[in-house]
Amino acid sequence: FTIGLVTTSLALHAPSQIAASVKKYAHQAGYQVLISMIDEDVNQSIQDSINELKSQRVEKVIINIPLESAEAERIYENNRDVLCLFLDVDPTSPVFNVCFNPADGSRASVEYLLNLGHREFALLAGPVDSVSSRLRLQSWQETLAEKGIAPVTVIHGDWSAKSGYYSALQMLRETPQFTAILVGNDQMALGVISALHQHNVAIPQQVSIVGYDDTYDSAFFHPALTTVSLDLDLQSKEAVEHLLAEDNDAMPSKVLPARLVVRNSAS
Ligand code: IPT
């Protein structure tokens, strides 16, 4: 018994945590996991990966690649002979998915900073072509707009710590009036923290930072990161359970909550 996992880069912390948890829960259910990692050239290579898995008799596949709903539907339509479950689509998409609510955690983080008195926000989002990145950014912006606040700057990174580092340097150079930075994931927040330390900007006394993911390392950043927590282990568990269910109609798509975890990087 084998299930497939088609995943984005495992150099990223969240997808690698998901892969580890998918393996764990699949093994518990008596299944092996074949992992196919793709990075670029997304559309073509997702189909290549699925074909590769099909040729190894895999009939159930978890897809952790950011996909707009139309793309995910196309993949579903072109692969009726395998059961595909998506982990990184808009949860309202009609395809079979187990995803996080993109709005609740984003909203909670903005409201937390507003209640602390912040009004000058810099936004560091993930890549433009990631659906999760887009939805997180959108709900930050909506929550700020409800209070009549326009962000000081909006920059896109690529999820890596390196991009967080260079984005923070750009913010300090071009729009240094911000008092808080909302960051689209914890790896970029790590880079932001490094840049601010280097420029002797005190966190959280001068600038507050809120991340997103709460991967295993985030509590050990300096300062410990206040962040939106995604229970990636739970997402993986639910995904395996949904995929292996006897009756998939009785186990429809599921939306998981995200919540703010308060540590020391915002005040
Ligand atoms: C999402 C992470 O939040 C982000 O940090 C990045 O690793 C991204 O994955 C890679 O695609 S989690 C995903 C299940 C929405």
py3Dmol code that shows the C-alpha trace and the ligand (Angstrom):
import py3Dmol

protein = """\
ATOM      1  CA  PHE A   1       0.000   0.000   0.000  1.00  0.00           C
ATOM      2  CA  THR A   2       1.520   3.283  -1.092  1.00  0.00           C
ATOM      3  CA  ILE A   3       0.351   6.871  -1.138  1.00  0.00           C
ATOM      4  CA  GLY A   4       2.061   9.656  -3.034  1.00  0.00           C
ATOM      5  CA  LEU A   5       3.145  13.094  -1.828  1.00  0.00           C
ATOM      6  CA  VAL A   6       3.860  15.702  -4.471  1.00  0.00           C
ATOM      7  CA  THR A   7       5.514  18.565  -2.646  1.00  0.00           C
ATOM      8  CA  THR A   8       7.126  21.933  -3.105  1.00  0.00           C
ATOM      9  CA  SER A   9      10.732  22.435  -1.946  1.00  0.00           C
ATOM     10  CA  LEU A  10      11.609  20.470   1.178  1.00  0.00           C
ATOM     11  CA  ALA A  11      14.296  23.055   1.882  1.00  0.00           C
ATOM     12  CA  LEU A  12      11.383  25.063   3.304  1.00  0.00           C
ATOM     13  CA  HIS A  13      10.541  24.273   6.917  1.00  0.00           C
ATOM     14  CA  ALA A  14       6.751  23.961   6.612  1.00  0.00           C
ATOM     15  CA  PRO A  15       6.670  21.522   3.675  1.00  0.00           C
ATOM     16  CA  SER A  16       9.429  19.430   5.263  1.00  0.00           C
ATOM     17  CA  GLN A  17       7.487  19.240   8.544  1.00  0.00           C
ATOM     18  CA  ILE A  18       4.405  18.227   6.570  1.00  0.00           C
ATOM     19  CA  ALA A  19       6.334  15.503   4.706  1.00  0.00           C
ATOM     20  CA  ALA A  20       7.640  14.089   7.990  1.00  0.00           C
ATOM     21  CA  SER A  21       4.155  14.050   9.509  1.00  0.00           C
ATOM     22  CA  VAL A  22       2.521  12.569   6.410  1.00  0.00           C
ATOM     23  CA  LYS A  23       5.050   9.733   6.549  1.00  0.00           C
ATOM     24  CA  LYS A  24       4.378   9.190  10.241  1.00  0.00           C
ATOM     25  CA  TYR A  25       0.594   8.965   9.896  1.00  0.00           C
ATOM     26  CA  ALA A  26       0.713   6.935   6.692  1.00  0.00           C
ATOM     27  CA  HIS A  27       3.046   4.411   8.333  1.00  0.00           C
ATOM     28  CA  GLN A  28       0.691   4.154  11.294  1.00  0.00           C
ATOM     29  CA  ALA A  29      -2.052   3.232   8.832  1.00  0.00           C
ATOM     30  CA  GLY A  30       0.176   0.634   7.169  1.00  0.00           C
ATOM     31  CA  TYR A  31       1.061   2.724   4.084  1.00  0.00           C
ATOM     32  CA  GLN A  32       4.373   3.690   2.515  1.00  0.00           C
ATOM     33  CA  VAL A  33       4.870   7.208   1.132  1.00  0.00           C
ATOM     34  CA  LEU A  34       6.532   7.982  -2.178  1.00  0.00           C
ATOM     35  CA  ILE A  35       7.667  11.597  -2.245  1.00  0.00           C
ATOM     36  CA  SER A  36       8.066  13.564  -5.448  1.00  0.00           C
ATOM     37  CA  MET A  37       9.491  17.042  -4.927  1.00  0.00           C
ATOM     38  CA  ILE A  38       9.124  19.721  -7.537  1.00  0.00           C
ATOM     39  CA  ASP A  39      10.212  23.272  -7.512  1.00  0.00           C
ATOM     40  CA  GLU A  40       9.978  25.016 -10.833  1.00  0.00           C
ATOM     41  CA  ASP A  41       8.031  24.753 -14.016  1.00  0.00           C
ATOM     42  CA  VAL A  42       5.051  23.980 -11.855  1.00  0.00           C
ATOM     43  CA  ASN A  43       2.244  22.847 -14.158  1.00  0.00           C
ATOM     44  CA  GLN A  44       4.172  20.486 -16.344  1.00  0.00           C
ATOM     45  CA  SER A  45       6.093  18.910 -13.537  1.00  0.00           C
ATOM     46  CA  ILE A  46       3.089  18.331 -11.258  1.00  0.00           C
ATOM     47  CA  GLN A  47       1.629  16.175 -14.007  1.00  0.00           C
ATOM     48  CA  ASP A  48       5.012  14.487 -14.510  1.00  0.00           C
ATOM     49  CA  SER A  49       5.149  13.702 -10.811  1.00  0.00           C
ATOM     50  CA  ILE A  50       1.628  12.320 -10.777  1.00  0.00           C
ATOM     51  CA  ASN A  51       2.387  10.182 -13.824  1.00  0.00           C
ATOM     52  CA  GLU A  52       5.525   8.884 -12.181  1.00  0.00           C
ATOM     53  CA  LEU A  53       3.546   7.955  -9.084  1.00  0.00           C
ATOM     54  CA  LYS A  54       0.816   6.342 -11.188  1.00  0.00           C
ATOM     55  CA  SER A  55       3.403   4.180 -12.935  1.00  0.00           C
ATOM     56  CA  GLN A  56       4.307   2.873  -9.474  1.00  0.00           C
ATOM     57  CA  ARG A  57       0.680   1.935  -8.834  1.00  0.00           C
ATOM     58  CA  VAL A  58      -0.058   4.840  -6.513  1.00  0.00           C
ATOM     59  CA  GLU A  59      -3.775   5.603  -6.464  1.00  0.00           C
ATOM     60  CA  LYS A  60      -3.963   8.254  -3.769  1.00  0.00           C
ATOM     61  CA  VAL A  61      -1.902  11.425  -3.825  1.00  0.00           C
ATOM     62  CA  ILE A  62      -1.459  14.366  -1.457  1.00  0.00           C
ATOM     63  CA  ILE A  63      -0.464  17.524  -3.317  1.00  0.00           C
ATOM     64  CA  ASN A  64       1.359  20.210  -1.323  1.00  0.00           C
ATOM     65  CA  ILE A  65       1.991  22.737  -4.072  1.00  0.00           C
ATOM     66  CA  PRO A  66       0.457  26.233  -3.998  1.00  0.00           C
ATOM     67  CA  LEU A  67      -2.297  26.203  -6.638  1.00  0.00           C
ATOM     68  CA  GLU A  68      -4.969  28.642  -7.656  1.00  0.00           C
ATOM     69  CA  SER A  69      -8.369  26.952  -7.788  1.00  0.00           C
ATOM     70  CA  ALA A  70      -8.513  26.765 -11.601  1.00  0.00           C
ATOM     71  CA  GLU A  71      -5.149  24.982 -11.773  1.00  0.00           C
ATOM     72  CA  ALA A  72      -6.125  22.563  -9.021  1.00  0.00           C
ATOM     73  CA  GLU A  73      -9.389  21.771 -10.798  1.00  0.00           C
ATOM     74  CA  ARG A  74      -7.511  21.111 -14.026  1.00  0.00           C
ATOM     75  CA  ILE A  75      -5.208  18.671 -12.247  1.00  0.00           C
ATOM     76  CA  TYR A  76      -8.234  16.975 -10.699  1.00  0.00           C
ATOM     77  CA  GLU A  77      -9.978  16.701 -14.094  1.00  0.00           C
ATOM     78  CA  ASN A  78      -6.883  15.304 -15.808  1.00  0.00           C
ATOM     79  CA  ASN A  79      -6.345  12.646 -13.151  1.00  0.00           C
ATOM     80  CA  ARG A  80      -9.713  11.046 -12.506  1.00  0.00           C
ATOM     81  CA  ASP A  81      -7.990   7.686 -12.040  1.00  0.00           C
ATOM     82  CA  VAL A  82      -6.233   8.806  -8.832  1.00  0.00           C
ATOM     83  CA  LEU A  83      -7.612  10.462  -5.718  1.00  0.00           C
ATOM     84  CA  CYS A  84      -5.910  13.841  -5.239  1.00  0.00           C
ATOM     85  CA  LEU A  85      -6.069  15.749  -1.955  1.00  0.00           C
ATOM     86  CA  PHE A  86      -4.705  19.317  -1.952  1.00  0.00           C
ATOM     87  CA  LEU A  87      -2.949  21.047   0.981  1.00  0.00           C
ATOM     88  CA  ASP A  88      -2.235  24.489  -0.480  1.00  0.00           C
ATOM     89  CA  VAL A  89      -5.325  25.802  -2.256  1.00  0.00           C
ATOM     90  CA  ASP A  90      -7.984  28.328  -1.303  1.00  0.00           C
ATOM     91  CA  PRO A  91     -10.093  26.293   1.181  1.00  0.00           C
ATOM     92  CA  THR A  92     -13.248  27.405  -0.659  1.00  0.00           C
ATOM     93  CA  SER A  93     -11.970  25.745  -3.852  1.00  0.00           C
ATOM     94  CA  PRO A  94     -14.166  22.816  -5.035  1.00  0.00           C
ATOM     95  CA  VAL A  95     -11.255  20.339  -5.081  1.00  0.00           C
ATOM     96  CA  PHE A  96     -10.762  17.854  -2.232  1.00  0.00           C
ATOM     97  CA  ASN A  97      -8.587  19.685   0.319  1.00  0.00           C
ATOM     98  CA  VAL A  98      -7.464  20.043   3.926  1.00  0.00           C
ATOM     99  CA  CYS A  99      -6.251  23.616   4.336  1.00  0.00           C
ATOM    100  CA  PHE A 100      -5.940  26.337   6.942  1.00  0.00           C
ATOM    101  CA  ASN A 101      -8.335  29.219   7.199  1.00  0.00           C
ATOM    102  CA  PRO A 102      -6.211  31.982   5.641  1.00  0.00           C
ATOM    103  CA  ALA A 103      -8.058  34.791   7.424  1.00  0.00           C
ATOM    104  CA  ASP A 104      -8.460  34.012  11.135  1.00  0.00           C
ATOM    105  CA  GLY A 105      -4.774  33.971  12.090  1.00  0.00           C
ATOM    106  CA  SER A 106      -3.899  36.926   9.868  1.00  0.00           C
ATOM    107  CA  ARG A 107      -6.695  38.953  11.396  1.00  0.00           C
ATOM    108  CA  ALA A 108      -5.694  37.970  14.939  1.00  0.00           C
ATOM    109  CA  SER A 109      -2.113  39.104  14.352  1.00  0.00           C
ATOM    110  CA  VAL A 110      -3.132  42.509  12.988  1.00  0.00           C
ATOM    111  CA  GLU A 111      -5.629  43.052  15.814  1.00  0.00           C
ATOM    112  CA  TYR A 112      -3.023  42.085  18.396  1.00  0.00           C
ATOM    113  CA  LEU A 113      -0.608  44.719  17.039  1.00  0.00           C
ATOM    114  CA  LEU A 114      -3.355  47.343  16.749  1.00  0.00           C
ATOM    115  CA  ASN A 115      -4.292  46.754  20.392  1.00  0.00           C
ATOM    116  CA  LEU A 116      -0.658  47.285  21.347  1.00  0.00           C
ATOM    117  CA  GLY A 117      -0.940  50.714  19.697  1.00  0.00           C
ATOM    118  CA  HIS A 118       0.833  50.092  16.380  1.00  0.00           C
ATOM    119  CA  ARG A 119      -0.285  52.172  13.371  1.00  0.00           C
ATOM    120  CA  GLU A 120       2.777  52.056  11.063  1.00  0.00           C
ATOM    121  CA  PHE A 121       2.887  48.614   9.491  1.00  0.00           C
ATOM    122  CA  ALA A 122       5.339  47.098   7.037  1.00  0.00           C
ATOM    123  CA  LEU A 123       4.076  43.961   5.289  1.00  0.00           C
ATOM    124  CA  LEU A 124       6.466  41.263   4.137  1.00  0.00           C
ATOM    125  CA  ALA A 125       4.441  38.745   2.157  1.00  0.00           C
ATOM    126  CA  GLY A 126       5.492  35.471   0.564  1.00  0.00           C
ATOM    127  CA  PRO A 127       5.827  34.987  -3.206  1.00  0.00           C
ATOM    128  CA  VAL A 128       3.280  36.661  -5.501  1.00  0.00           C
ATOM    129  CA  ASP A 129       2.437  33.318  -7.120  1.00  0.00           C
ATOM    130  CA  SER A 130       1.600  31.469  -3.890  1.00  0.00           C
ATOM    131  CA  VAL A 131      -2.106  31.275  -3.110  1.00  0.00           C
ATOM    132  CA  SER A 132      -1.514  31.100   0.668  1.00  0.00           C
ATOM    133  CA  SER A 133       0.789  34.086   0.516  1.00  0.00           C
ATOM    134  CA  ARG A 134      -1.812  36.046  -1.462  1.00  0.00           C
ATOM    135  CA  LEU A 135      -4.661  35.175   0.938  1.00  0.00           C
ATOM    136  CA  ARG A 136      -2.614  36.045   4.042  1.00  0.00           C
ATOM    137  CA  LEU A 137      -1.621  39.396   2.554  1.00  0.00           C
ATOM    138  CA  GLN A 138      -5.206  40.085   1.547  1.00  0.00           C
ATOM    139  CA  SER A 139      -6.538  39.565   5.043  1.00  0.00           C
ATOM    140  CA  TRP A 140      -3.773  41.690   6.630  1.00  0.00           C
ATOM    141  CA  GLN A 141      -4.708  44.470   4.219  1.00  0.00           C
ATOM    142  CA  GLU A 142      -8.447  44.086   4.790  1.00  0.00           C
ATOM    143  CA  THR A 143      -8.062  44.132   8.559  1.00  0.00           C
ATOM    144  CA  LEU A 144      -5.881  47.265   8.381  1.00  0.00           C
ATOM    145  CA  ALA A 145      -8.247  48.946   5.898  1.00  0.00           C
ATOM    146  CA  GLU A 146     -11.169  48.444   8.292  1.00  0.00           C
ATOM    147  CA  LYS A 147      -9.234  50.681  10.708  1.00  0.00           C
ATOM    148  CA  GLY A 148      -8.433  53.160   7.943  1.00  0.00           C
ATOM    149  CA  ILE A 149      -4.756  52.200   7.925  1.00  0.00           C
ATOM    150  CA  ALA A 150      -2.657  51.837   4.775  1.00  0.00           C
ATOM    151  CA  PRO A 151       0.591  49.903   5.218  1.00  0.00           C
ATOM    152  CA  VAL A 152       3.835  51.852   5.017  1.00  0.00           C
ATOM    153  CA  THR A 153       5.200  49.336   2.524  1.00  0.00           C
ATOM    154  CA  VAL A 154       4.408  45.926   1.009  1.00  0.00           C
ATOM    155  CA  ILE A 155       7.281  43.704  -0.088  1.00  0.00           C
ATOM    156  CA  HIS A 156       7.267  40.131  -1.403  1.00  0.00           C
ATOM    157  CA  GLY A 157       9.941  37.625  -0.407  1.00  0.00           C
ATOM    158  CA  ASP A 158      10.342  34.016  -1.534  1.00  0.00           C
ATOM    159  CA  TRP A 159       9.707  32.342   1.884  1.00  0.00           C
ATOM    160  CA  SER A 160      13.459  32.025   2.603  1.00  0.00           C
ATOM    161  CA  ALA A 161      15.332  33.613   5.516  1.00  0.00           C
ATOM    162  CA  LYS A 162      17.638  35.248   2.988  1.00  0.00           C
ATOM    163  CA  SER A 163      14.739  37.055   1.311  1.00  0.00           C
ATOM    164  CA  GLY A 164      13.505  38.179   4.741  1.00  0.00           C
ATOM    165  CA  TYR A 165      16.935  39.592   5.509  1.00  0.00           C
ATOM    166  CA  TYR A 166      17.198  41.583   2.265  1.00  0.00           C
ATOM    167  CA  SER A 167      13.581  42.750   2.442  1.00  0.00           C
ATOM    168  CA  ALA A 168      14.148  44.102   5.950  1.00  0.00           C
ATOM    169  CA  LEU A 169      17.255  45.976   4.771  1.00  0.00           C
ATOM    170  CA  GLN A 170      15.171  47.496   1.974  1.00  0.00           C
ATOM    171  CA  MET A 171      12.484  48.547   4.473  1.00  0.00           C
ATOM    172  CA  LEU A 172      15.045  50.164   6.777  1.00  0.00           C
ATOM    173  CA  ARG A 173      16.525  52.036   3.821  1.00  0.00           C
ATOM    174  CA  GLU A 174      13.334  53.172   2.079  1.00  0.00           C
ATOM    175  CA  THR A 175      10.507  53.351   4.655  1.00  0.00           C
ATOM    176  CA  PRO A 176      12.024  53.284   8.146  1.00  0.00           C
ATOM    177  CA  GLN A 177       8.955  54.755   9.872  1.00  0.00           C
ATOM    178  CA  PHE A 178       7.305  51.374  10.560  1.00  0.00           C
ATOM    179  CA  THR A 179       6.934  50.111  14.149  1.00  0.00           C
ATOM    180  CA  ALA A 180       5.679  46.636  13.276  1.00  0.00           C
ATOM    181  CA  ILE A 181       6.396  44.083  10.544  1.00  0.00           C
ATOM    182  CA  LEU A 182       3.887  41.402   9.624  1.00  0.00           C
ATOM    183  CA  VAL A 183       5.796  38.564   8.010  1.00  0.00           C
ATOM    184  CA  GLY A 184       4.271  35.837   5.790  1.00  0.00           C
ATOM    185  CA  ASN A 185       6.295  33.006   7.326  1.00  0.00           C
ATOM    186  CA  ASP A 186       8.743  32.308  10.136  1.00  0.00           C
ATOM    187  CA  GLN A 187      11.752  31.641   7.914  1.00  0.00           C
ATOM    188  CA  MET A 188      11.518  35.153   6.456  1.00  0.00           C
ATOM    189  CA  ALA A 189      10.992  36.465  10.018  1.00  0.00           C
ATOM    190  CA  LEU A 190      14.310  34.844  10.973  1.00  0.00           C
ATOM    191  CA  GLY A 191      16.023  36.880   8.271  1.00  0.00           C
ATOM    192  CA  VAL A 192      14.207  40.052   9.343  1.00  0.00           C
ATOM    193  CA  ILE A 193      15.379  39.546  12.938  1.00  0.00           C
ATOM    194  CA  SER A 194      18.942  39.099  11.739  1.00  0.00           C
ATOM    195  CA  ALA A 195      18.853  42.332   9.686  1.00  0.00           C
ATOM    196  CA  LEU A 196      17.351  44.339  12.554  1.00  0.00           C
ATOM    197  CA  HIS A 197      19.923  43.019  15.042  1.00  0.00           C
ATOM    198  CA  GLN A 198      22.681  43.989  12.644  1.00  0.00           C
ATOM    199  CA  HIS A 199      21.310  47.530  12.469  1.00  0.00           C
ATOM    200  CA  ASN A 200      20.854  47.736  16.240  1.00  0.00           C
ATOM    201  CA  VAL A 201      17.085  48.012  16.001  1.00  0.00           C
ATOM    202  CA  ALA A 202      15.700  46.591  19.251  1.00  0.00           C
ATOM    203  CA  ILE A 203      13.005  43.904  18.955  1.00  0.00           C
ATOM    204  CA  PRO A 204      10.354  44.428  20.234  1.00  0.00           C
ATOM    205  CA  GLN A 205      11.178  47.824  21.845  1.00  0.00           C
ATOM    206  CA  GLN A 206      11.619  49.635  18.509  1.00  0.00           C
ATOM    207  CA  VAL A 207      10.084  47.238  16.031  1.00  0.00           C
ATOM    208  CA  SER A 208       7.631  44.402  16.659  1.00  0.00           C
ATOM    209  CA  ILE A 209       7.598  41.307  14.473  1.00  0.00           C
ATOM    210  CA  VAL A 210       4.853  38.742  14.004  1.00  0.00           C
ATOM    211  CA  GLY A 211       5.538  35.649  11.911  1.00  0.00           C
ATOM    212  CA  TYR A 212       3.431  32.897  10.406  1.00  0.00           C
ATOM    213  CA  ASP A 213       3.686  29.064  10.635  1.00  0.00           C
ATOM    214  CA  ASP A 214       5.093  28.394  14.128  1.00  0.00           C
ATOM    215  CA  THR A 215       7.453  25.744  12.826  1.00  0.00           C
ATOM    216  CA  TYR A 216       9.452  23.783  15.416  1.00  0.00           C
ATOM    217  CA  ASP A 217      12.313  26.297  15.519  1.00  0.00           C
ATOM    218  CA  SER A 218      10.306  29.487  15.950  1.00  0.00           C
ATOM    219  CA  ALA A 219      10.164  29.408  19.751  1.00  0.00           C
ATOM    220  CA  PHE A 220      13.988  29.425  19.745  1.00  0.00           C
ATOM    221  CA  PHE A 221      14.536  32.538  17.634  1.00  0.00           C
ATOM    222  CA  HIS A 222      15.949  35.506  19.542  1.00  0.00           C
ATOM    223  CA  PRO A 223      13.600  36.936  20.669  1.00  0.00           C
ATOM    224  CA  ALA A 224      11.194  33.999  20.680  1.00  0.00           C
ATOM    225  CA  LEU A 225       8.824  34.638  17.822  1.00  0.00           C
ATOM    226  CA  THR A 226       5.223  35.753  18.245  1.00  0.00           C
ATOM    227  CA  THR A 227       3.565  34.065  15.305  1.00  0.00           C
ATOM    228  CA  VAL A 228       0.439  32.620  13.740  1.00  0.00           C
ATOM    229  CA  SER A 229       0.476  28.944  14.481  1.00  0.00           C
ATOM    230  CA  LEU A 230      -0.469  26.387  11.835  1.00  0.00           C
ATOM    231  CA  ASP A 231      -0.799  22.900  13.267  1.00  0.00           C
ATOM    232  CA  LEU A 232       1.007  21.230  10.360  1.00  0.00           C
ATOM    233  CA  ASP A 233       1.084  17.876  12.135  1.00  0.00           C
ATOM    234  CA  LEU A 234      -2.709  17.998  12.458  1.00  0.00           C
ATOM    235  CA  GLN A 235      -3.088  19.029   8.819  1.00  0.00           C
ATOM    236  CA  SER A 236      -0.976  16.018   7.790  1.00  0.00           C
ATOM    237  CA  LYS A 237      -2.943  13.671  10.054  1.00  0.00           C
ATOM    238  CA  GLU A 238      -6.269  14.909   8.700  1.00  0.00           C
ATOM    239  CA  ALA A 239      -4.981  14.684   5.131  1.00  0.00           C
ATOM    240  CA  VAL A 240      -3.924  11.046   5.540  1.00  0.00           C
ATOM    241  CA  GLU A 241      -7.204  10.177   7.263  1.00  0.00           C
ATOM    242  CA  HIS A 242      -9.277  11.878   4.585  1.00  0.00           C
ATOM    243  CA  LEU A 243      -7.305  10.301   1.786  1.00  0.00           C
ATOM    244  CA  LEU A 244      -7.558   6.795   3.230  1.00  0.00           C
ATOM    245  CA  ALA A 245     -11.205   7.014   4.277  1.00  0.00           C
ATOM    246  CA  GLU A 246     -13.415   4.173   3.011  1.00  0.00           C
ATOM    247  CA  ASP A 247     -16.049   6.626   1.945  1.00  0.00           C
ATOM    248  CA  ASN A 248     -14.640   9.918   0.726  1.00  0.00           C
ATOM    249  CA  ASP A 249     -18.078  11.480   0.434  1.00  0.00           C
ATOM    250  CA  ALA A 250     -18.464  11.051   4.181  1.00  0.00           C
ATOM    251  CA  MET A 251     -15.094  12.841   4.709  1.00  0.00           C
ATOM    252  CA  PRO A 252     -15.380  16.067   2.713  1.00  0.00           C
ATOM    253  CA  SER A 253     -12.800  18.871   2.563  1.00  0.00           C
ATOM    254  CA  LYS A 254     -11.897  20.387   5.896  1.00  0.00           C
ATOM    255  CA  VAL A 255     -10.776  23.856   6.989  1.00  0.00           C
ATOM    256  CA  LEU A 256      -8.390  24.032   9.952  1.00  0.00           C
ATOM    257  CA  PRO A 257      -8.080  27.062  12.245  1.00  0.00           C
ATOM    258  CA  ALA A 258      -4.915  29.165  12.685  1.00  0.00           C
ATOM    259  CA  ARG A 259      -4.264  30.989  15.940  1.00  0.00           C
ATOM    260  CA  LEU A 260      -1.848  33.585  17.252  1.00  0.00           C
ATOM    261  CA  VAL A 261       0.856  32.356  19.648  1.00  0.00           C
ATOM    262  CA  VAL A 262       2.213  35.203  21.764  1.00  0.00           C
ATOM    263  CA  ARG A 263       5.929  35.098  22.607  1.00  0.00           C
ATOM    264  CA  ASN A 264       8.482  37.934  22.835  1.00  0.00           C
ATOM    265  CA  SER A 265       8.914  39.554  19.417  1.00  0.00           C
ATOM    266  CA  ALA A 266       6.013  42.015  19.644  1.00  0.00           C
ATOM    267  CA  SER A 267       5.068  44.586  22.284  1.00  0.00           C
TER     268      SER A 267
END
"""
ligand_1 = """\
15
IPT
C 3.242 27.270 3.637
C 4.078 27.920 4.701
O 3.257 28.700 5.533
C 5.148 28.789 4.101
O 6.048 29.150 5.119
C 5.893 28.107 2.965
O 6.743 27.104 3.520
C 4.906 27.509 2.003
O 4.021 26.625 2.667
C 5.596 26.755 0.896
O 4.710 26.576 -0.141
S 2.226 26.055 4.447
C 1.150 25.473 3.194
C 0.522 24.179 3.666
C 0.096 26.498 2.948
"""
view = py3Dmol.view(width=600, height=400)
view.addModel(protein, "pdb")
view.setStyle({"model": 0}, {"cartoon": {"style": "trace"}})
view.addModel(ligand_1, "xyz")
view.setStyle({"model": 1}, {"stick": {}})
view.zoomTo()
view.show()
